[in-house]
Amino acid sequence: MFKKLIDNAAAKSPWLYHINAGSCNGCDIELVAVLTPRYDAERLGFKLAGTPRHADIVVVSGPVTVQSKDRVLRTIEQVPDPKVIVTLGSCPRSCNVFKGSYSVAGPLDKYVPIDVSIAGCAPKPEAIIDGLALAAKILKEKREAKK
Amino acid sequence: MEMAIMDIVKYAVYILIFPGALFTCVFGLWLAGVDRKVVARMQKRKGPPIMQPTWDFLKLCGKEVIVPANAARGVYMAAPYIGLASLIVTVLFIPIGGFQAFGSAGDTVVILYLMTIPTLAMIFGGSASGSPYAGVGASRTMVSIMSYELPLILVLLAVGRAAAPEGYYFTFSLAQIDVMQQLAGSFLFDWRLIPAAVAMLLVIPCEVGQHPFDVGEAETEICEGPLAEYSGAPLAAFKLSHAIKMFVMTALFCALFLGGVTTGMVWLDVVLTLVFCTVVTLVCMTLLHAVSARFRVEQLFKFFWTVVSGFALVSLLLVWFC
């Protein structure tokens, strides 16, 4: 009985941790817009967590620069299981216009498995909410799969 | 023999169900949910459902528990549960609508001691986690505990003086305070005690760690301070303690200032007190949270030792001499 309650709760209270991996700040601003009164992601239980230890969903934006690569991976390792990794915008998935640059170590899926990708440069807040809702669903599935 | 068994069953119900563990957890989480919802409505947001703190708690119970390599494992794991347990014990000493599970001649003193344990548990747990954020948070929490303890003691003395029976200087029994209010009317409407009530309303959010006074757990500055390294079930225990503290402190306010309201039926009195608790939460925590920014550490200390302590002291002097 408790397991089922906790499984259900996993989808209802996803806390976000946002990592900027060399992003231009465009996606970051859109993510903040999702939490403003206009879109109010808190109605779905989303909350920005201060530390990776409290997070369920890791949101990565930016093309993963050489400087930020180790920090991003180290931060993701600190998140307790079950966790979901979401990429925000085109950069972490394809490096976007920075592809081929000497200072870029991405895309992110070279290093960690990605659960949800939100497309766009920058994505609209509606798209971000859609992606995060999907991430919350995956969180529940991961929790159910764990024995 | 039969009496002994009946007593054991009675106290087990008091401790585990009402007003102990189960009831305080459920009502505390509900109160925290109402708080979040109303803050959201005040900011023109739709806000999370009232059940949100409950979902947060359940989810945290199902997360992996990580103990940092440089943490002192024993203290780190024990601190949240010790804090939670002492809060539940505190509830047993507070009369809810005249219903008090364990009364004694020194209720307020016992409560004063028990209420410091959760905060100390947070300081110890944070210090044991080995994170610099938690270290800063622990030192800030120490400042906030020093800030609110003085006015809280003054408020308890003022009320204790006002409720003292003939021939005594003070009473420390909440039952006696309730009896006095049945005779003389609620202390909230006693002009001498209004400054103390205001001081208590400002002490509550600081004790709970709500927004304008949450220097120790500032999310945006130091990643929730002492909680920075916690994850999973211990974090859930801390979040639950936070919710229960809301209930304990508002119930204490009701016992001190809104007692003596009796309808003749115990269950109706209890319900009435819970409604009062919700109203006090909305007034002193939700409203302040929605409209104010955070104090700096030294501002908090100064504010509580001058303005709030001043209010409480004025009340104590008025009660003593008028």
HADDOCK unambig.tbl for C-alpha pairs under 7 A between the chains (distance, minus, plus):
assign (segid A and resid 6 and name CA) (segid B and resid 58 and name CA) 5.26 0.50 0.50
assign (segid A and resid 6 and name CA) (segid B and resid 59 and name CA) 5.50 0.50 0.50
assign (segid A and resid 6 and name CA) (segid B and resid 62 and name CA) 6.10 0.50 0.50
assign (segid A and resid 9 and name CA) (segid B and resid 55 and name CA) 4.86 0.50 0.50
assign (segid A and resid 9 and name CA) (segid B and resid 58 and name CA) 5.97 0.50 0.50
assign (segid A and resid 9 and name CA) (segid B and resid 59 and name CA) 5.10 0.50 0.50
assign (segid A and resid 10 and name CA) (segid B and resid 59 and name CA) 4.98 0.50 0.50
assign (segid A and resid 12 and name CA) (segid B and resid 55 and name CA) 6.41 0.50 0.50
assign (segid A and resid 13 and name CA) (segid B and resid 55 and name CA) 6.03 0.50 0.50
assign (segid A and resid 13 and name CA) (segid B and resid 56 and name CA) 5.37 0.50 0.50
assign (segid A and resid 13 and name CA) (segid B and resid 59 and name CA) 6.83 0.50 0.50
assign (segid A and resid 37 and name CA) (segid B and resid 44 and name CA) 6.26 0.50 0.50
assign (segid A and resid 37 and name CA) (segid B and resid 45 and name CA) 4.82 0.50 0.50
assign (segid A and resid 40 and name CA) (segid B and resid 45 and name CA) 6.27 0.50 0.50
assign (segid A and resid 42 and name CA) (segid B and resid 47 and name CA) 5.95 0.50 0.50
assign (segid A and resid 42 and name CA) (segid B and resid 48 and name CA) 5.50 0.50 0.50
assign (segid A and resid 43 and name CA) (segid B and resid 46 and name CA) 6.20 0.50 0.50
assign (segid A and resid 43 and name CA) (segid B and resid 47 and name CA) 4.63 0.50 0.50
assign (segid A and resid 43 and name CA) (segid B and resid 48 and name CA) 3.87 0.50 0.50
assign (segid A and resid 43 and name CA) (segid B and resid 49 and name CA) 6.68 0.50 0.50
assign (segid A and resid 44 and name CA) (segid B and resid 48 and name CA) 6.28 0.50 0.50
assign (segid A and resid 45 and name CA) (segid B and resid 48 and name CA) 5.85 0.50 0.50
assign (segid A and resid 45 and name CA) (segid B and resid 52 and name CA) 6.61 0.50 0.50
assign (segid A and resid 50 and name CA) (segid B and resid 219 and name CA) 5.78 0.50 0.50
assign (segid A and resid 50 and name CA) (segid B and resid 220 and name CA) 6.77 0.50 0.50
assign (segid A and resid 50 and name CA) (segid B and resid 223 and name CA) 4.43 0.50 0.50
assign (segid A and resid 50 and name CA) (segid B and resid 224 and name CA) 6.81 0.50 0.50
assign (segid A and resid 51 and name CA) (segid B and resid 223 and name CA) 5.77 0.50 0.50
assign (segid A and resid 51 and name CA) (segid B and resid 228 and name CA) 6.19 0.50 0.50
assign (segid A and resid 53 and name CA) (segid B and resid 229 and name CA) 6.01 0.50 0.50
assign (segid A and resid 53 and name CA) (segid B and resid 230 and name CA) 6.44 0.50 0.50
assign (segid A and resid 53 and name CA) (segid B and resid 231 and name CA) 5.47 0.50 0.50
assign (segid A and resid 54 and name CA) (segid B and resid 231 and name CA) 5.73 0.50 0.50
assign (segid A and resid 80 and name CA) (segid B and resid 63 and name CA) 6.54 0.50 0.50
assign (segid A and resid 80 and name CA) (segid B and resid 64 and name CA) 5.12 0.50 0.50
assign (segid A and resid 80 and name CA) (segid B and resid 65 and name CA) 6.93 0.50 0.50
assign (segid A and resid 80 and name CA) (segid B and resid 66 and name CA) 6.78 0.50 0.50
assign (segid A and resid 81 and name CA) (segid B and resid 63 and name CA) 6.09 0.50 0.50
assign (segid A and resid 81 and name CA) (segid B and resid 64 and name CA) 5.27 0.50 0.50
assign (segid A and resid 82 and name CA) (segid B and resid 63 and name CA) 6.56 0.50 0.50
